Protein backbone atom coordinates (compact mmCIF):
# COMPACT_ATOMS: atom_id res chain seq x y z
CA UNK A 1 0.00 0.00 0.00
CA UNK A 2 1.15 3.52 -0.74
CA UNK A 3 0.93 4.59 2.91
CA UNK A 4 3.23 1.81 4.14
CA UNK A 5 5.76 2.53 1.43
CA UNK A 6 5.68 6.22 2.30
CA UNK A 7 6.20 5.53 5.99
CA UNK A 8 9.11 3.19 5.30
CA UNK A 9 10.65 5.62 2.85
CA UNK A 10 10.64 8.43 5.37
CA UNK A 11 11.41 6.32 8.39
CA UNK A 12 10.13 7.27 11.82
CA UNK A 13 6.55 8.27 11.16
CA UNK A 14 6.26 10.17 14.45
CA UNK A 15 9.29 12.35 13.79
CA UNK A 16 8.69 13.02 10.12
CA UNK A 17 6.13 15.74 10.49
CA UNK A 18 2.69 14.33 9.94
CA UNK A 19 1.99 17.37 7.81
CA UNK A 20 4.56 16.22 5.25
CA UNK A 21 2.95 12.79 5.01
CA UNK A 22 -0.47 14.39 4.92
CA UNK A 23 0.52 16.68 2.08
CA UNK A 24 1.85 13.70 0.11
CA UNK A 25 -1.37 11.78 0.60
CA UNK A 26 -3.53 14.86 0.04
CA UNK A 27 -1.97 15.29 -3.36
CA UNK A 28 -3.17 11.87 -4.41
CA UNK A 29 -6.89 11.80 -3.77
CA UNK A 30 -7.92 13.31 -0.48
CA UNK A 31 -7.52 16.76 -1.99
CA UNK A 32 -9.94 16.01 -4.81
CA UNK A 33 -12.49 14.74 -2.28
CA UNK A 34 -12.02 17.90 -0.24
CA UNK A 35 -12.47 20.10 -3.30
CA UNK A 36 -15.64 18.23 -4.23
CA UNK A 37 -17.02 18.82 -0.75
CA UNK A 38 -16.16 22.52 -0.83
CA UNK A 39 -17.68 22.84 -4.28
CA UNK A 40 -20.91 21.19 -3.13
CA UNK A 41 -21.05 23.44 -0.07
CA UNK A 42 -20.60 26.51 -2.25
CA UNK A 43 -23.37 25.38 -4.58
CA UNK A 44 -25.70 24.63 -1.62
CA UNK A 45 -24.99 27.22 1.08
CA UNK A 46 -26.49 26.39 4.45
PDB file of N, CA, C, O and CB in Angstrom:
ATOM      1  N   UNK A   1       0.833  -1.196   0.000  1.00  0.00           N
ATOM      2  CA  UNK A   1       0.000   0.000   0.000  1.00  0.00           C
ATOM      3  C   UNK A   1       0.872   1.252   0.000  1.00  0.00           C
ATOM      4  O   UNK A   1       1.974   1.255   0.548  1.00  0.00           O
ATOM      5  CB  UNK A   1      -0.945   0.002   1.215  1.00  0.00           C
ATOM      6  N   UNK A   2       0.373   2.291  -0.610  1.00  0.00           N
ATOM      7  CA  UNK A   2       1.152   3.523  -0.742  1.00  0.00           C
ATOM      8  C   UNK A   2       1.572   4.055   0.622  1.00  0.00           C
ATOM      9  O   UNK A   2       2.711   4.482   0.809  1.00  0.00           O
ATOM     10  CB  UNK A   2       0.346   4.588  -1.495  1.00  0.00           C
ATOM     11  N   UNK A   3       0.627   4.025   1.586  1.00  0.00           N
ATOM     12  CA  UNK A   3       0.929   4.592   2.906  1.00  0.00           C
ATOM     13  C   UNK A   3       2.120   3.906   3.537  1.00  0.00           C
ATOM     14  O   UNK A   3       3.027   4.571   4.038  1.00  0.00           O
ATOM     15  CB  UNK A   3      -0.282   4.480   3.830  1.00  0.00           C
ATOM     16  N   UNK A   4       2.132   2.550   3.519  1.00  0.00           N
ATOM     17  CA  UNK A   4       3.227   1.812   4.142  1.00  0.00           C
ATOM     18  C   UNK A   4       4.544   2.149   3.464  1.00  0.00           C
ATOM     19  O   UNK A   4       5.560   2.348   4.129  1.00  0.00           O
ATOM     20  CB  UNK A   4       2.967   0.300   4.080  1.00  0.00           C
ATOM     21  N   UNK A   5       4.523   2.210   2.140  1.00  0.00           N
ATOM     22  CA  UNK A   5       5.760   2.530   1.429  1.00  0.00           C
ATOM     23  C   UNK A   5       6.237   3.921   1.826  1.00  0.00           C
ATOM     24  O   UNK A   5       7.431   4.143   2.025  1.00  0.00           O
ATOM     25  CB  UNK A   5       5.554   2.444  -0.104  1.00  0.00           C
ATOM     26  N   UNK A   6       5.304   4.850   1.941  1.00  0.00           N
ATOM     27  CA  UNK A   6       5.680   6.217   2.304  1.00  0.00           C
ATOM     28  C   UNK A   6       6.311   6.243   3.683  1.00  0.00           C
ATOM     29  O   UNK A   6       7.340   6.885   3.894  1.00  0.00           O
ATOM     30  CB  UNK A   6       4.459   7.149   2.262  1.00  0.00           C
ATOM     31  N   UNK A   7       5.689   5.543   4.620  1.00  0.00           N
ATOM     32  CA  UNK A   7       6.204   5.535   5.994  1.00  0.00           C
ATOM     33  C   UNK A   7       7.594   4.931   6.016  1.00  0.00           C
ATOM     34  O   UNK A   7       8.493   5.467   6.665  1.00  0.00           O
ATOM     35  CB  UNK A   7       5.261   4.750   6.936  1.00  0.00           C
ATOM     36  N   UNK A   8       7.782   3.826   5.319  1.00  0.00           N
ATOM     37  CA  UNK A   8       9.109   3.191   5.304  1.00  0.00           C
ATOM     38  C   UNK A   8      10.126   4.123   4.682  1.00  0.00           C
ATOM     39  O   UNK A   8      11.237   4.273   5.189  1.00  0.00           O
ATOM     40  CB  UNK A   8       9.075   1.855   4.535  1.00  0.00           C
ATOM     41  N   UNK A   9       9.740   4.752   3.576  1.00  0.00           N
ATOM     42  CA  UNK A   9      10.655   5.622   2.846  1.00  0.00           C
ATOM     43  C   UNK A   9      11.151   6.737   3.759  1.00  0.00           C
ATOM     44  O   UNK A   9      12.332   7.083   3.738  1.00  0.00           O
ATOM     45  CB  UNK A   9       9.968   6.211   1.594  1.00  0.00           C
ATOM     46  N   UNK A  10      10.261   7.290   4.547  1.00  0.00           N
ATOM     47  CA  UNK A  10      10.643   8.432   5.368  1.00  0.00           C
ATOM     48  C   UNK A  10      11.014   8.054   6.786  1.00  0.00           C
ATOM     49  O   UNK A  10      11.351   8.911   7.603  1.00  0.00           O
ATOM     50  CB  UNK A  10       9.534   9.424   5.399  1.00  0.00           C
ATOM     51  N   UNK A  11      10.949   6.753   7.075  1.00  0.00           N
ATOM     52  CA  UNK A  11      11.406   6.320   8.391  1.00  0.00           C
ATOM     53  C   UNK A  11      10.409   6.600   9.500  1.00  0.00           C
ATOM     54  O   UNK A  11       9.202   6.414   9.343  1.00  0.00           O
ATOM     55  CB  UNK A  11      12.699   6.983   8.715  1.00  0.00           C
ATOM     56  N   UNK A  12      10.940   7.047  10.616  1.00  0.00           N
ATOM     57  CA  UNK A  12      10.128   7.267  11.819  1.00  0.00           C
ATOM     58  C   UNK A  12       8.917   8.130  11.514  1.00  0.00           C
ATOM     59  O   UNK A  12       9.053   9.317  11.217  1.00  0.00           O
ATOM     60  CB  UNK A  12      10.966   7.920  12.920  1.00  0.00           C
ATOM     61  N   UNK A  13       7.738   7.539  11.586  1.00  0.00           N
ATOM     62  CA  UNK A  13       6.546   8.273  11.160  1.00  0.00           C
ATOM     63  C   UNK A  13       6.125   9.303  12.197  1.00  0.00           C
ATOM     64  O   UNK A  13       5.381  10.231  11.880  1.00  0.00           O
ATOM     65  CB  UNK A  13       5.397   7.309  10.893  1.00  0.00           C
ATOM     66  N   UNK A  14       6.597   9.151  13.443  1.00  0.00           N
ATOM     67  CA  UNK A  14       6.258  10.167  14.447  1.00  0.00           C
ATOM     68  C   UNK A  14       7.087  11.413  14.211  1.00  0.00           C
ATOM     69  O   UNK A  14       6.586  12.534  14.298  1.00  0.00           O
ATOM     70  CB  UNK A  14       6.485   9.631  15.882  1.00  0.00           C
ATOM     71  N   UNK A  15       8.372  11.205  13.909  1.00  0.00           N
ATOM     72  CA  UNK A  15       9.288  12.345  13.787  1.00  0.00           C
ATOM     73  C   UNK A  15       9.018  13.095  12.503  1.00  0.00           C
ATOM     74  O   UNK A  15       8.924  14.323  12.497  1.00  0.00           O
ATOM     75  CB  UNK A  15      10.754  11.883  13.832  1.00  0.00           C
ATOM     76  N   UNK A  16       8.893  12.351  11.407  1.00  0.00           N
ATOM     77  CA  UNK A  16       8.689  13.021  10.115  1.00  0.00           C
ATOM     78  C   UNK A  16       7.341  13.702  10.137  1.00  0.00           C
ATOM     79  O   UNK A  16       6.302  13.058   9.990  1.00  0.00           O
ATOM     80  CB  UNK A  16       8.781  12.015   8.924  1.00  0.00           C
ATOM     81  N   UNK A  17       7.361  14.988  10.319  1.00  0.00           N
ATOM     82  CA  UNK A  17       6.128  15.738  10.493  1.00  0.00           C
ATOM     83  C   UNK A  17       4.960  15.095   9.776  1.00  0.00           C
ATOM     84  O   UNK A  17       5.025  14.775   8.589  1.00  0.00           O
ATOM     85  CB  UNK A  17       6.308  17.147  10.007  1.00  0.00           C
ATOM     86  N   UNK A  18       3.901  14.918  10.524  1.00  0.00           N
ATOM     87  CA  UNK A  18       2.691  14.332   9.942  1.00  0.00           C
ATOM     88  C   UNK A  18       2.228  15.187   8.775  1.00  0.00           C
ATOM     89  O   UNK A  18       1.668  14.675   7.806  1.00  0.00           O
ATOM     90  CB  UNK A  18       1.566  14.205  11.004  1.00  0.00           C
ATOM     91  N   UNK A  19       2.461  16.481   8.868  1.00  0.00           N
ATOM     92  CA  UNK A  19       1.993  17.370   7.806  1.00  0.00           C
ATOM     93  C   UNK A  19       2.629  17.003   6.471  1.00  0.00           C
ATOM     94  O   UNK A  19       1.983  17.089   5.426  1.00  0.00           O
ATOM     95  CB  UNK A  19       2.303  18.831   8.153  1.00  0.00           C
ATOM     96  N   UNK A  20       3.902  16.590   6.506  1.00  0.00           N
ATOM     97  CA  UNK A  20       4.562  16.221   5.252  1.00  0.00           C
ATOM     98  C   UNK A  20       3.889  14.997   4.652  1.00  0.00           C
ATOM     99  O   UNK A  20       3.592  14.959   3.458  1.00  0.00           O
ATOM    100  CB  UNK A  20       6.067  15.950   5.480  1.00  0.00           C
ATOM    101  N   UNK A  21       3.649  13.992   5.499  1.00  0.00           N
ATOM    102  CA  UNK A  21       2.955  12.788   5.013  1.00  0.00           C
ATOM    103  C   UNK A  21       1.571  13.176   4.517  1.00  0.00           C
ATOM    104  O   UNK A  21       1.134  12.737   3.454  1.00  0.00           O
ATOM    105  CB  UNK A  21       2.850  11.702   6.133  1.00  0.00           C
ATOM    106  N   UNK A  22       0.892  13.998   5.291  1.00  0.00           N
ATOM    107  CA  UNK A  22      -0.468  14.387   4.922  1.00  0.00           C
ATOM    108  C   UNK A  22      -0.468  15.078   3.570  1.00  0.00           C
ATOM    109  O   UNK A  22      -1.331  14.812   2.732  1.00  0.00           O
ATOM    110  CB  UNK A  22      -1.082  15.306   5.991  1.00  0.00           C
ATOM    111  N   UNK A  23       0.495  15.962   3.355  1.00  0.00           N
ATOM    112  CA  UNK A  23       0.521  16.683   2.080  1.00  0.00           C
ATOM    113  C   UNK A  23       0.751  15.714   0.931  1.00  0.00           C
ATOM    114  O   UNK A  23       0.162  15.861  -0.140  1.00  0.00           O
ATOM    115  CB  UNK A  23       1.613  17.769   2.088  1.00  0.00           C
ATOM    116  N   UNK A  24       1.622  14.707   1.159  1.00  0.00           N
ATOM    117  CA  UNK A  24       1.849  13.704   0.111  1.00  0.00           C
ATOM    118  C   UNK A  24       0.548  12.994  -0.215  1.00  0.00           C
ATOM    119  O   UNK A  24       0.190  12.835  -1.382  1.00  0.00           O
ATOM    120  CB  UNK A  24       2.924  12.681   0.546  1.00  0.00           C
ATOM    121  N   UNK A  25      -0.156  12.567   0.827  1.00  0.00           N
ATOM    122  CA  UNK A  25      -1.370  11.784   0.597  1.00  0.00           C
ATOM    123  C   UNK A  25      -2.476  12.679   0.050  1.00  0.00           C
ATOM    124  O   UNK A  25      -3.268  12.260  -0.794  1.00  0.00           O
ATOM    125  CB  UNK A  25      -1.831  11.094   1.901  1.00  0.00           C
ATOM    126  N   UNK A  26      -2.521  13.912   0.539  1.00  0.00           N
ATOM    127  CA  UNK A  26      -3.530  14.855   0.040  1.00  0.00           C
ATOM    128  C   UNK A  26      -3.409  14.970  -1.463  1.00  0.00           C
ATOM    129  O   UNK A  26      -4.407  14.965  -2.183  1.00  0.00           O
ATOM    130  CB  UNK A  26      -3.377  16.249   0.704  1.00  0.00           C
ATOM    131  N   UNK A  27      -2.160  15.073  -1.936  1.00  0.00           N
ATOM    132  CA  UNK A  27      -1.967  15.286  -3.358  1.00  0.00           C
ATOM    133  C   UNK A  27      -2.571  14.160  -4.176  1.00  0.00           C
ATOM    134  O   UNK A  27      -2.966  14.369  -5.323  1.00  0.00           O
ATOM    135  CB  UNK A  27      -0.496  15.424  -3.673  1.00  0.00           C
ATOM    136  N   UNK A  28      -2.647  12.960  -3.597  1.00  0.00           N
ATOM    137  CA  UNK A  28      -3.170  11.867  -4.409  1.00  0.00           C
ATOM    138  C   UNK A  28      -4.533  11.424  -3.930  1.00  0.00           C
ATOM    139  O   UNK A  28      -4.689  10.282  -3.496  1.00  0.00           O
ATOM    140  CB  UNK A  28      -2.216  10.695  -4.396  1.00  0.00           C
ATOM    141  N   UNK A  29      -5.534  12.302  -3.997  1.00  0.00           N
ATOM    142  CA  UNK A  29      -6.891  11.803  -3.771  1.00  0.00           C
ATOM    143  C   UNK A  29      -7.701  12.553  -2.738  1.00  0.00           C
ATOM    144  O   UNK A  29      -8.809  13.014  -3.012  1.00  0.00           O
ATOM    145  CB  UNK A  29      -6.824  10.405  -3.373  1.00  0.00           C
ATOM    146  N   UNK A  30      -7.134  12.670  -1.540  1.00  0.00           N
ATOM    147  CA  UNK A  30      -7.918  13.312  -0.484  1.00  0.00           C
ATOM    148  C   UNK A  30      -8.252  14.737  -0.907  1.00  0.00           C
ATOM    149  O   UNK A  30      -9.338  15.241  -0.622  1.00  0.00           O
ATOM    150  CB  UNK A  30      -7.149  13.304   0.871  1.00  0.00           C
ATOM    151  N   UNK A  31      -7.310  15.379  -1.589  1.00  0.00           N
ATOM    152  CA  UNK A  31      -7.520  16.761  -1.985  1.00  0.00           C
ATOM    153  C   UNK A  31      -8.717  16.857  -2.915  1.00  0.00           C
ATOM    154  O   UNK A  31      -9.544  17.757  -2.770  1.00  0.00           O
ATOM    155  CB  UNK A  31      -6.265  17.331  -2.659  1.00  0.00           C
ATOM    156  N   UNK A  32      -8.819  15.942  -3.867  1.00  0.00           N
ATOM    157  CA  UNK A  32      -9.944  16.011  -4.807  1.00  0.00           C
ATOM    158  C   UNK A  32     -11.257  15.829  -4.061  1.00  0.00           C
ATOM    159  O   UNK A  32     -12.245  16.495  -4.372  1.00  0.00           O
ATOM    160  CB  UNK A  32      -9.804  14.941  -5.916  1.00  0.00           C
ATOM    161  N   UNK A  33     -11.277  14.930  -3.074  1.00  0.00           N
ATOM    162  CA  UNK A  33     -12.493  14.743  -2.278  1.00  0.00           C
ATOM    163  C   UNK A  33     -12.831  16.040  -1.556  1.00  0.00           C
ATOM    164  O   UNK A  33     -13.985  16.468  -1.532  1.00  0.00           O
ATOM    165  CB  UNK A  33     -12.321  13.580  -1.260  1.00  0.00           C
ATOM    166  N   UNK A  34     -11.822  16.654  -0.975  1.00  0.00           N
ATOM    167  CA  UNK A  34     -12.021  17.900  -0.236  1.00  0.00           C
ATOM    168  C   UNK A  34     -12.587  18.973  -1.163  1.00  0.00           C
ATOM    169  O   UNK A  34     -13.529  19.680  -0.803  1.00  0.00           O
ATOM    170  CB  UNK A  34     -10.694  18.379   0.398  1.00  0.00           C
ATOM    171  N   UNK A  35     -12.006  19.090  -2.358  1.00  0.00           N
ATOM    172  CA  UNK A  35     -12.474  20.101  -3.305  1.00  0.00           C
ATOM    173  C   UNK A  35     -13.919  19.838  -3.693  1.00  0.00           C
ATOM    174  O   UNK A  35     -14.716  20.768  -3.812  1.00  0.00           O
ATOM    175  CB  UNK A  35     -11.584  20.127  -4.557  1.00  0.00           C
ATOM    176  N   UNK A  36     -14.256  18.564  -3.892  1.00  0.00           N
ATOM    177  CA  UNK A  36     -15.641  18.232  -4.233  1.00  0.00           C
ATOM    178  C   UNK A  36     -16.579  18.688  -3.123  1.00  0.00           C
ATOM    179  O   UNK A  36     -17.640  19.252  -3.388  1.00  0.00           O
ATOM    180  CB  UNK A  36     -15.796  16.716  -4.480  1.00  0.00           C
ATOM    181  N   UNK A  37     -16.179  18.437  -1.879  1.00  0.00           N
ATOM    182  CA  UNK A  37     -17.020  18.822  -0.745  1.00  0.00           C
ATOM    183  C   UNK A  37     -17.196  20.334  -0.708  1.00  0.00           C
ATOM    184  O   UNK A  37     -18.306  20.836  -0.535  1.00  0.00           O
ATOM    185  CB  UNK A  37     -16.413  18.321   0.582  1.00  0.00           C
ATOM    186  N   UNK A  38     -16.095  21.051  -0.873  1.00  0.00           N
ATOM    187  CA  UNK A  38     -16.164  22.517  -0.831  1.00  0.00           C
ATOM    188  C   UNK A  38     -17.059  23.013  -1.952  1.00  0.00           C
ATOM    189  O   UNK A  38     -17.882  23.907  -1.758  1.00  0.00           O
ATOM    190  CB  UNK A  38     -14.750  23.149  -0.946  1.00  0.00           C
ATOM    191  N   UNK A  39     -16.888  22.424  -3.125  1.00  0.00           N
ATOM    192  CA  UNK A  39     -17.682  22.842  -4.278  1.00  0.00           C
ATOM    193  C   UNK A  39     -19.168  22.642  -3.998  1.00  0.00           C
ATOM    194  O   UNK A  39     -19.986  23.518  -4.278  1.00  0.00           O
ATOM    195  CB  UNK A  39     -17.263  22.060  -5.540  1.00  0.00           C
ATOM    196  N   UNK A  40     -19.507  21.476  -3.442  1.00  0.00           N
ATOM    197  CA  UNK A  40     -20.911  21.193  -3.127  1.00  0.00           C
ATOM    198  C   UNK A  40     -21.432  22.201  -2.109  1.00  0.00           C
ATOM    199  O   UNK A  40     -22.550  22.700  -2.233  1.00  0.00           O
ATOM    200  CB  UNK A  40     -21.075  19.750  -2.588  1.00  0.00           C
ATOM    201  N   UNK A  41     -20.610  22.497  -1.098  1.00  0.00           N
ATOM    202  CA  UNK A  41     -21.052  23.439  -0.066  1.00  0.00           C
ATOM    203  C   UNK A  41     -21.274  24.821  -0.672  1.00  0.00           C
ATOM    204  O   UNK A  41     -22.188  25.540  -0.266  1.00  0.00           O
ATOM    205  CB  UNK A  41     -20.019  23.517   1.081  1.00  0.00           C
ATOM    206  N   UNK A  42     -20.443  25.192  -1.639  1.00  0.00           N
ATOM    207  CA  UNK A  42     -20.603  26.509  -2.250  1.00  0.00           C
ATOM    208  C   UNK A  42     -21.873  26.548  -3.089  1.00  0.00           C
ATOM    209  O   UNK A  42     -22.565  27.565  -3.140  1.00  0.00           O
ATOM    210  CB  UNK A  42     -19.378  26.864  -3.114  1.00  0.00           C
ATOM    211  N   UNK A  43     -22.174  25.428  -3.749  1.00  0.00           N
ATOM    212  CA  UNK A  43     -23.369  25.378  -4.582  1.00  0.00           C
ATOM    213  C   UNK A  43     -24.627  25.346  -3.711  1.00  0.00           C
ATOM    214  O   UNK A  43     -25.667  25.873  -4.104  1.00  0.00           O
ATOM    215  CB  UNK A  43     -23.327  24.149  -5.512  1.00  0.00           C
ATOM    216  N   UNK A  44     -24.535  24.727  -2.527  1.00  0.00           N
ATOM    217  CA  UNK A  44     -25.696  24.627  -1.625  1.00  0.00           C
ATOM    218  C   UNK A  44     -25.370  25.265  -0.275  1.00  0.00           C
ATOM    219  O   UNK A  44     -25.158  24.551   0.705  1.00  0.00           O
ATOM    220  CB  UNK A  44     -26.117  23.140  -1.429  1.00  0.00           C
ATOM    221  N   UNK A  45     -25.329  26.579  -0.209  1.00  0.00           N
ATOM    222  CA  UNK A  45     -24.986  27.216   1.078  1.00  0.00           C
ATOM    223  C   UNK A  45     -26.026  26.876   2.134  1.00  0.00           C
ATOM    224  O   UNK A  45     -27.209  26.706   1.840  1.00  0.00           O
ATOM    225  CB  UNK A  45     -24.875  28.751   0.919  1.00  0.00           C
ATOM    226  N   UNK A  46     -25.550  26.782   3.381  1.00  0.00           N
ATOM    227  CA  UNK A  46     -26.487  26.390   4.447  1.00  0.00           C
ATOM    228  C   UNK A  46     -27.201  27.624   4.990  1.00  0.00           C
ATOM    229  O   UNK A  46     -28.030  27.510   5.893  1.00  0.00           O
ATOM    230  CB  UNK A  46     -25.743  25.646   5.595  1.00  0.00           C
TER     231      UNK A  46
END
